[in-house]
């Protein structure tokens, strides 16, 4: 796809404490590589990826592919950048909330991040996928899968245990968030269902207001 040759521009924001692996996670997703020498993100950075999203119709038949341009925003986790990162919350259409499976504090802070999302995001219940990152460091794990799933369930968020180092579940986590967002936008559209076998693909609106859809 060339520049401008896409149906949807989607903006996702990666959140979480400093050091949980947000930059490495996004780099693994967009480039399929792991760089152990990344330095701490200062402020905001972003990566991009093009893909084709193929929703399934109610009868299980795959619909026409929708061309997606993903902008994946990478935020600084340090408190001193918090006012800057929260300024981007309303522009984001979905959120990847990461914690470190080897850091109990980063897991405990998930509640704080969710509270900020509920205050500053485009609505009180935005689309969020929770990721327990660094699943490759099993011997250093301190957060149990059951506890993480319970917390994710409290917020109605899908949960994935991911590894930016070996790529485990990185793609599925982002694709899960994209699926949630596309379903939300389809519900917001008046008239025919966005997934039509032969008709043109409509550009769907960005989520807005206080969760009207």
C-alpha positions, 0 to 999 in steps of 0.5 A: 500500500502506498501513502494514503492508500488505506481505508482506516487510520487507526491510532493505538497507545501503549501504556505502562510503567517505565521498563515494562517493555513497551518500546521493544513490544512495538518494535517486535510487532512492526519489525519482527526484531528485538533490540535489547539496547533500547533506551528509555522513551522520552515523551512520545514516539511512534511506529507504523504498520500497514495490514489488512483486517478481514472481519468474519460475517455472521455466517462465518464467511470472511468479508472483504479485507479492510486496509489499515494504517496503524499508528502505534504510539509509545509513551514514557512511563515515568511520572514526570512525563505523565501530563504529556502522555495523558494529553494523547489519551483522547486521540488514541482509539485503543490502548495496549496496557503493559506490565512486567511479569517479573515486577509486582509493582508494575502489575499493581500500577495497572489499576492506576493506569486504568483509572487515568484511562477512565478519566482522560480517554475518549470514553469511560470504558475505552478498548483496552488489551492487558499484556503481561510482558516478558513471559520468556523470563519464566524463572523470574516471574512474580505475577501469576497468570490467574491473578492477571486474568482476574484483574483483566476480567474486572475491567472487561479486557482481554489478557495476553502473556507476551514476550517482546524478546521472542514475539510470543503473543505480540501480534495476537494482542494487537490484533485483538485490540484492532478487532475490538475497535472495529466492532465498536466503530461498526456499532457506531455507523448508521445504515448498512453494515460496514462489511459488505461483500461487493460494495465500497468500504466506508471510512468509519468515524473515530470514537468520540464523546462519552461512549455513545457507541 
